Amino acid sequence: MLFRPYGYVLGLVVLVIGCSIWGLVTGQPEVIVWLTLGYLAYEISLTLFLFVATALGIAAWQRGYRPPCPEAAHPVSVLIAAHNEADCILETLTSVFGQVGVVPEVIVASDGSTDGMNEMLIRTFGLTAVDGQERWCGEVPRVDTAPARLTLLALPKVGKGAALNAGLRVAEAERLVTLDADTLLAPRALLELAATFEDGVTVAAGGFIYVRGAAGGPWMVRHQYLEFFRNFMWRIGLAHCGVCLQVSGAFGAFRTAALREVGGFSEATLVEDYEIIYRLHEVYQRLGRVYAVRVAPAAVAYTDAPRTPWAFVKQRTRWFAGFLNTLWDYRRMIGAPSYRAIGCFMLPVKVVDALLPIWGITSLFILVGAFLFGREQWRWYAVALFGAKWLYDLVLTGLLVSLHERTFPGRPLSLGRARLVLTILTEAIGFHWFRQAAVLNAYRWFGFGIRRWEQARWQPAGGKPPVRTAAPALSWLGFGKRQQDHSQP
């Protein structure tokens, strides 16, 4: 079983490095250029598959979609793990309490907050202590509907995964929605997301998240807006094919019993929302159960995004390092026929994605080098490849925007036509390559076994160094402690 992931990874590494050395030694630059052609061919093939899958997924969703009835009043537990979120959590809670068609039980798991957030919530909503000073509860009246219940868990600093599990233990509804403290919900978001579980087989479902403040924001936010839009459209297609591997913790829902059955959220990962989907797939496929991980395109939320390049690099380092660690932890699934399309198709694709930043940056250097220092023929090749990729990205993104406009006419993209076109044009020659370079430090995190780190708004005053566990490579050789095995239900 261990041979599969090593075979995929080593094969790609040997191909990239071997072709580079061969081209340099033999003086045949065309061998090196083939690396770039392979990289571009992979990206084009994958995005073309995603577009077709998304178009089919949207068509299937439109055929079966029936707007849920607001009178159904679904009970929903909304779990917000928060550390020092006094500046934004009231706005988020207002959007939750304003939901139609649901009776929300809101749980704020305060992870060692020291900015007065706990005291503000107690004072604003008149909460009373239930369990000493650790648990506070109260009811929040709502207009023309049943009041919502608000529970504050005043925890010590335990980390986001542990804070989520503390909230999971007290959640009472059959559906549990995780929400970031800086994410706002459209009025019917919870109703649409909760209705996804009525089929009896859905164990997890994601909403559709847009980045806030893109229209008047800096270039970094505009490009992330486009990136989020594209990724959440892709997930509709992946869910339609049964190979969706991610439900965003910023706005995602789970069947509460399913979460508890597989052991709750991991407390030893950088990306607890990503890891839990791998675990659900593994456990339910191993047990032979009928289940589904879906996307609810009509469940809309709006979140913040990093506004500076450095903040972006820190966020993406954590995300990509968490992806590498999760892929490593579940390497037993890669190529395994027992996991069907997940094991035989999606995870091998993810193995290639694991090395895509290195491959991409290498390809960029090859193209730039060919343009600056190559013979006239290679300079034209470099220009042609850059131009072809740029034109392809422009056309495909334009088609995706058109598909979004036809599917969701009431949700126009906030960038507007002019800014949207400019963002698409500049992505292929700037942001795309910056994004590839931004995650290179994640390989160091993966190699040194860094398993815990927190975003800026989670970082306590003074900061804490990243927490390291045994490096995956060293664990394979028998050094260090084994990671917790989450494969058992």
N, C-alpha and C positions, 0 to 999 in steps of 0.2 A: 504493500500500500504506500510506503514512503517513497518508492521510486517515482511515482507519477509526478508529484509536484517538482521534485528535483530534476526529473527529466525535462519537463517543460521549461523551467527556469534556466537550467544549464544549457539546454539546446539553444535558447534565444541568445544567451550571453555569448556562447561560443560562436554563433552565427555572426553577431555584430562585431565582436572583437576579431574573430578570425578573418572576416572579409576585409576589415580595416587593415590588418597586418599584411594580408596577402596583396592588397592593392598597393600599399606602400613599398613592399619588398620587390614586387614584380614590375613596379612602375606602370600599373594599369589602373588609372583613376576611375575607369568605368566600373570596376568591381566595387569601389567605394560608393559610387553614385547609386549602385543597385540597392544599397542600404536605405538611401533616401526614398527611392522608388518603392521599396517594400514598406517603409513607414507610411508614406502617403497612401499606398494601396490599401493598407490595413485600415487607416482612419476613414477613407472613403467608403470601403466595403461595410464597415461597422455602422457608420452614420446612415448609409443608405438602407441597411437592414432596419435600423431603428426608426427611420422615417416611414417605411412601409408598414412595420409593425404598429406604429402609432396611428397611422391612417386606418388600418384595420381595427385597431382597438377602439378608436373613437366611433367608427361606424357601428361596431357591436354594442358599444355603450349607448349610443343614440337609439338603437332599435329597442333596447330593453329598459331604458331609463323612464321612470315614472316619478315625478316630483313627490317627495314624501309629504304626508298630511301633517300640518302643524298641530292638529288636535291630538295626535298620537301621544305626545308628551313623554318621549323616551327618557328614562332615568339614565344619566350619564355622570360618571366621576371624571372630573378634570383635575389632573395632577400637574402642579407647577413646582419644579425644584428650583429654588432661588437662593442666591447668595448676594447680599447687598444690592438689591434691586429697588430701593426706595424711590428712585427717580422715574421708574417706568411701570411698576407693577399695578398701580391704581388704574392706569389707562387700560391695561390688559384685562384686569378684573371687570372693568366697566363693560368691555366688549363681550365678556363671558356672561355677565348677568343680563345683558341685553339680548341674548339668544332667544329665538322663537322655536316652539315645538319641542323643547327639552326641559327637564327639571335638573339643573346641574348641581352636583355635589362637588364643591371646589375644595381642593386640598392644596395648601401651600406648604411645601416641605422646606422650611428655612434652614439652609445648611450653614449654621454658624454665623448668621448675619450680624454685623456690628455697626451698620449705618443707620440704625433706628427704624428699619423696615418693620420689624416685629411690633414694636411699640405703635407705629403708625397704623398698622392693620388692626391691632387691638382697639385703638382709640377710634378709628374711623368707622368700624363696623360693630363696635360695642361687644367684642368677644369676651367670653368669660372662661376662666380656667376650669378644665375638666380633670386633668391629670397633673396636679401640681402646677409647675410653671412650664411644662413641656407641651401641653396640648390645650389649645383654646378653640372654642366653638361658638357659633352664633348663626342666626338666620338673617338673610338679606332680603328685604321686601322688594318685589318687582311689580311693575305696572300690569294690571289685568292678568296676572298669572300667579302660580304658586311661588312662594318665596324660595330662594336658593339657600343652601346650607354651606357655610364657610368654616373650614377647619384649618387652623394654623398649627403646624408641628415645629416647635422651637427646638431644633436639634443642635448639638455641638457640631463642629466642623468635621464632617465624615466623608465628603466627596459626593459627586452628583449621583453616581450609581446607588450608593447607600441611601441617599436622600429619596430617590425614586422608590426604592424598596420599602422605605418607611411609610411612604404614602400608599404604596400598593397594599400593605398589610391592613390599612384601615379603610380602604375603598370598599364601598358596598354595592355599587351598580355593576351590571353585567358587562358594561362597556367602559373601558378606561381610556381617556384621551390625555396624552402628554402634550404640554404646551410650554413654550419658552416664555419667560417673563417679559420679553420685548416683542411678542408676536400678537397682533390684533386680529380678531375674527370678524368676517362678514356676518350679518345677522342670522343667516340660515346655515352657517358652517357646521355647527355641531349636529343639527338635524340631518343634514346631508351625510355627514360622516357616520352617524349612528345608524342610519337606515341601511348602510352597506352590510351590516351584520345580520340583517333579517333573513338572509339565505340559509343560515344555520351552519355554513362551512367556513366562512371568513374568520380568520384568526387575527389578522392585522390589516389595516387599511390606512393609506396616507391621503392627506388633503393636497390641494394645489396651492403652493406658496409663491407669492410675488415679493420682490424686494421693495421696500418703501423708500421714498425720497429720491427716486432715480431721475425724475424729470429735471429737477434743479440741482442735482448732486454732482460731485466730481466724476471724472472719467472712470475711476475705479468702481463706483457704485453703478454707473450705467452699464458697464460691461458685466458686472455680477447680475444685474437685472436680466440681461439677455441670457446669461448662462443659466440662471435659475429657471427662467421661462422654458428654455430648451430642455433642460434636464427633467423638469416635471412633465413636459409633453412626452419625452422619451419613456418615462415610467408608465404612462398609460399603455404604451405598446408592450413594454416588458411584462406588465401585469396581465395583459391579454394573452401573452405567450406562456404564462405560468412561470416566469423566471425572474420576477422582481425580487431584488435582494436588499431593498432599502425602503424603510418607512421613516420619514424625518421625525426626529424627536421634537422638533419645533412645533409640529402639528401633525400628530399621528394617533391612531386609535388601535386598541388591542382588545380582544376578548379577555376579560379579567381572569377567568378560569384557566385559559390557555397560558397566560403569563405565569400564573402560580404553578401550573403543572410542570413547566420547564425550569422552574427555580428562580423566576424574577430576573431583574436586570443584573448584568455583570458589574461587579464593583472593582474589577481589575482590567479595565479596558479604557482606551481613549475615546471610543465611540460606542457607547452602550446602545444607542438606537440602531446602529448598523449590526452589531454583534448579535442582538436578540433575534433578528430576522434569519440569520444563518442558523441559529440554534432551533428556531421553530421549524425551518425546513428540514433540518437533520432529524429531529425527534419525530416529527409527524410522518416523514417518509419512511423512516426506519420502522415505525409502528404500523405502517400501511394504512394510515387514516386519510380520509378525504378532507382536504382543507384548501384554503386559498389565501393568498396575500394580494390585496386589491388596491386600486387607486379610486378615490371618489372625486372626479373632476369638478363637480359642482360645489365641493366643500372648499371655500376660499379663505386664505389667511394672508397676512402681510407682516413681514419681518424686517429687522434691520440687518445691514451688512457692513463689513469693515469699510472705512472711508479712506484709509491711507494704505500705501503699499506695504508698510511694515506690519500693520495689523492684519492685512490679508495674508502675508507670508506666515505669520504665527498661526492663524486659523487653519490654513491649508496644510501646514506641517503637521498639525495635530490630526486633521482628517485623514491625510494620506498615510501617516504612520499607523493610525488606528486601522485603516484598511489593510495595510501590509500585515499587521499583527493578527487581525481577524482571519485573513486568508491563510496565514501560517497555522493558526490554531485549528482550522477546519480543513487542513490539507488532505485529510483522509477522504474527503468527499470529492476531491478533484479527479475527474476521469472515471469515477466509480459508477457503473451502470445502474446500481441499486438506487441512485439518486436521480435517475432519469435526466431530463433536460438540464436541471440544475448542475448535476455532476458532469455530464458529458458535453455540454455546450457552454453554459454561462460561466462556470468556474474556470475552464480553460481560457475563455476570453479574459476573465479577470486576472489570470496569471500573466497574460501578455500585457494587460493594462498596468500590472505591477512594475514592469520595466519600461513602460511607454515614455516617462519623462526623460530617462537616459537616452533612449532610442531617438526621441524627438529632438533633444538638444544636440545630439551627435549629428542628426540629419541637418539641422539648421547650420551648424558649423561647416558641414560638407558643402551645402548650397552657397553659403557666403564665401567660403574659400574658393569654390569653383568660379564664382562670379568675379572675385577680386584678383585671383592669382592663376586661374586656369587658362588654357588655350581659348581662342575665340569660340570654338565649337562648344566647349564646356560652359562658357559664359552664357551662350544662348540657351543651353540646356537648363541652366540654373534659373534664368529669367522665365523660361517656358514653364518650369515646374512650379515656381512661385505663383505665376499668373494663373495656371490651371487650378491650383489649390484654392487660390483666392476667389476665382470665378465660381468654383464648385461650392465653396462655403456660402458665397453670396446667394446663389440660386437656391440651394437647399434651405437655408435659413429663411429666405423669402417665401418659399413654399410652406414652411412650417408656420410662419406668421399668418399667411393666408388661411391655412387650415384652422388656426386658432380663431381668427376673425369669423370664419363661417360657423365654427362650432359654438363659440361663446360671443355672440354679437353684443351682449350687454357688458362685456369686460374688455374694452379697448386697452391696448398696451399703453402705459402711461408715458412712455418716451416720446410718443408722437412720431409722425412719419419721418421728419427731417433728422431728428436725433437718432431714431432707430436705424435709418440707412447709414448714417455716419458711424454709429457704433458697430454695425455689421462690417462695414468697409475696413475699419481700423482693427477689428478683432484679429483677423488672420495675419496681419503684419505686426501686431504689437502684443495685445493681451494674451493671445493663445500661447505665444512663446514665453511670455512672462509667467503665466500660470504653470507651464512645464518646469521652469527654473525654480519657481517658488517652493516646490515640494522636495527639492533635492536633499534638503537637510533631514527629511523624514527617513531616508535610508540610514542615516547615522542613528536616529532614534530607534529604528527597527534593529539595527545591529547591536546596540547597547541595551536593548530590552526596556526602553522607557515606556512604561505602561500607564502613567497617570500624569496628567497635566491639565491646567484649567485656563479657559479663555480669560481675557483681561477683566471682564466683569465678574468672574469667579475668583480672581486672584486676591487673597487677603492682603491687607496692608503690610508692606515690607516684603511680600512675596515668599514663595517657597520653591526650592529647587524641584525639578521633575523627579518623580519617584521611579526608580528602576527595579525591574525584576530580572531574572536570568535572561540573557540574550538568547533569541531563538536559535542562533547558530551554535551557541555554547550548550544550550539545553539538548540539542540533537546529539552532541558529542558526549552527553552524560553529566555535564557540570551544572550546578545550580539546582534550584527546586523546580519541579514540574508545575506547569500552569494548571489551574483548577479545570477539571474536565466538566463541561456543561452538557455533555451529550446525553446524560441520563435525565429522564423526566422527573 
